[in-house]
């Protein structure tokens, strides 16, 4: 990903004729693409597929375009807490003035920022926030989206860390730590152990596609092995990020899957980069790219 001016954030929409908040457009649903997608041309197909699938389902959707800013999540996990506060307030105002009822994003890092980090610092977005796989799952359940085209393939799904085990909504706790032989929390403190992440929606979307067969890797859901790209690792330790990705690609290949599918542009990019160097034959794509072929 090569970052650049905010004006470049809307380049992926060229030719789509989609409503744009930066041009005065409004819609009940706003798609937030995120930095990784906007600034990586190789990820544009994911964003474009998302918009096309939403419109296929009759969803009135707008994009943020050049007024979209970073979620601030990666800055926070790399130690820049002040940057998260700045971006959170900026996005809070953007979504408030947009009039949107629902914000959807295809980026696991953005989802984690909106659902976990923002509430943690006291910024609670008014619109409902969903990852795109959760919204697609809802559209399929409502009968507004019907995958009908047969796709004969064996796929395995990568649970992105920040959509899965780190994607549990943040729960504020007000109480005290009571000293004793073993300290305790009063009232009992709810722990986030990763079990309530977004695990089933992407799998239900994949299962809705005729002909697609899901084969699971040994480590899935809250126990899934990281792709290696999150938390700034790919930027700061690219060798380790590549090794981590190759470990996971090996697991995926051991299932006999032809396609390694995920719901995070960071995962997809890191897997593609590593697979290219290792001459792996496995195909890597996003859930929405398969869904678009099926509808």
N, C-alpha and C positions, 0 to 999 in steps of 0.2 A: 504494500500500500504506500503510495506517495501522496502525502497530504498537500493541500494547496488552498487557494482562496475559496471562500464560501460560495462564490459564483459558480464554481465547478461542481458543487454538490448536486445540481439539477441536470447535469449533462446526461445522466443515465435515462432521463425521461424523454429524450429527443424522439419525436415521431409517435409518442403514445397518446398525445392529446388528452392528458389527464389534468384535472383541476389542480391548481397550484396556489398555495396560501400566499406565496410571494407576489402573485399577480392579482390578489384579491379574491381568489376562489375560496369557497367554503363547502364543507360537506360534513355529515354526521360521523364519518369514519375518516381518520387521518392515518396514512401509512408513513411511518418514520423509518427511513432506510438505514441510517447510522453511518458513521465514518468509514468503517471497513468496506461497506458496500459502495458508498458514493465515490470513494477515491481509488477503488480497485476495479479497473475495467473488466477484469475477469469475473467479477461478482455481479456485474450489471444484469446478467441474464436472470439472476435470482430475483432482483427487484422488479424487473420487467415482467417476469412470469407471475409474480405476486399480483401486480396491478391487473394483468390480463385475466387471471383467475377470479379476482374480486369482481371485475366488471362482468365476467361471464355469469356470475351468480347474481347480478343485478345490484351490487353494492354501490352506493353513492360514495365514492372515495376521492380524497384529495391527498396530495403530497405536500410536504413542507418546502421542498425546493431549496432555493438559496437562503431562506430564512431558517432552515434547519441548522442547529448547532450540535456540537458534541454532547453526548449524555454525561460525560465527566467520569464515567465508571473506571476506565483504565487509569486515568490520572490518580484517582483515589487509591486504588490498590498498589500503585507505584509510589505512594507516599505524599501525593499532593492533595490533601484534604480540602484546602481552600478552593481549588479548581472545581471540585465536585459541587461545593456550595454555590459557586458562581454559575455553573452550567445548570444546576437544578433550578435556581431562581429564574434563569432565562427561559428554560423550557416550560416551567410552570406558567409563566406569563404568555408564552407562545400558545400553549394548549388552551389556556383560559380565553384568550381573544379569538381563537379559531372557532369557538363554538362547538367543537367536536364532542360527541358523546363517547366515542371509543377511539383509543389510540392503539394501533397494532404495529409491531416491529418484527422483522425477521432476524434480528440480531440478538443472540443470547446475552451478550454483554450489556446491550441497551436495556433489555428486559430486566436483568439483574439490577441495573442502576435504578430503573423506575420503580420496581416492586420491592426492593430490599434497601438499597443505599439511600434513596430519597426519604422514605419514611424514617430511616434510622437517624437522619439529621433534621427531621421535622418538616419535610416537604412532602405533602400528600397531594398528588395530582387528582384533580376533580374527575376527569374522564376515566372510564374503565380502561385498564391497560391489559392487553393480551399479546402473547406471542402469536405470530401468524398461524402456527400449527394449531393453536387453540381456537382461533377464529375459523379456520378451515373446518376443523372438527365440528364446530357449532353449525356451520352452513350445511355440512353433509347431513347432520342429524335433523336439521329443519327441512331437508329436502330441496334446498335452494342450489345445491351443488351435487351433481350426480356423475361420478366417474363411471364411464361406460366402456371405454376403449380397453381392450385386453393388452396387458403388458406382461409377457412371459419372462420372468426373471427371478433370480434368488437375490434378495437384498439383506443386508445387515445394517442395523441402525446404531449410530454413535450418539450417546446421550451427552450433549454439551454440559460442561460443569456448571455454567451459570444459568442454564435453563433447568438442569436437574438438581443435583444435591445443593447447589448454592442458590437455587431459584425459589426456595420456599419464601412466601411473604414474610416480611419482618414483623415481629410481634413485640410491642412495647410491654415492658414489665415494670410495675411499680411496687416495690416491697423492700424488705430489708434482709440482710444476711445475719443470721443469728448464730452466735458463737456457742460452742459446746465441744463434746468429745469429737464430734464431726459437725462442722457447720451445716446449717440448713437455710433454705430460703422460705420466707414467710410473706405472702402466700407462696405456694410452690411455683417455681419458675419454669415456664415452658422452654424446652430445649429444641433447637433446630438441628436435627440430625440428618437431614437430606431426604427423609422418606416421603415428604410431601412436595417434591419437585414436580415439574411438568414431564411426566413419563408416558402416560397413556395416550394423550391427544395425538402426538405424531405417529404412534403405532396404529391407532384407530384409522387415521388418514391413510396410512400405507395399506392396512388391511382392507380398506374400501375399494382399492384399485384391483379390478379383475385380473387374475393371472399372476399377481405378485405374491411371492412366497417369502415370508420373513424368517430368517434364521438368526438366532441371537448369539452374540459372543458370550464367553464365560463371565466376563465382568460387565454388568449392565446396571442401569438406574443409579442409585446412590453409590454403587461400588465400581462404576465405570472408570476406565483408565482415561486420563486426560489426553487430549490431542497434542498438547504441548505448546499451544499458542497463547493461552490466556494469561491475564495478569501482567502483560508486558514481557513475558518470557521470550517470545519470538524476536522482539526488538532488542533485548538485552543479552540473551544467551541463545543465539540461533542454532548452535551446534546441539545443545541440549533439546531444543524444541524439535529439531529434525530427528534425533534419536527417539524421543518420546513418540512422535508420529509414526515412525517406522515400526516401533513395538506394537502399536495399535493396528496398523495396517496388516502386520503379520497375524494378529488375532483375527482380523476380519477375513483374511484369505483362508485361514484354517477352518472357517465355517463352510467353505465352498461357495460363498456368495460371489456374485459377479459385480455387484454394486455396493459400495459403502456410502450410505446416505446419512446426512446429518441435518441440523436445523440451526446452523451457526456459520456465518461467513468466515470467522476465524478458524474454525475446525476445517472447513472446506479448503481454504487457502493453504493451511499448513500441510494437510494431507496431500494435496495436489503437488506442492513443492517437493515434499519428501518422496512421493511415489515417482515423480519424474526423475529424480536422481537415482532411485533404486530400480528403475525400469520395471515397476510393478504394472501388471495388466488390469488391475481392478479399476473400475470406473467409480469416480467420486462425484456426488451431486447433492443437491438440496432436496428436501421433501417436496417443495412446491414445483420443482422442475419435473418430477415424475407425475405429480398431480395434474399439471397442465397438459401433459401428453395424454392423460386418461380422460380429460373432459373436453 
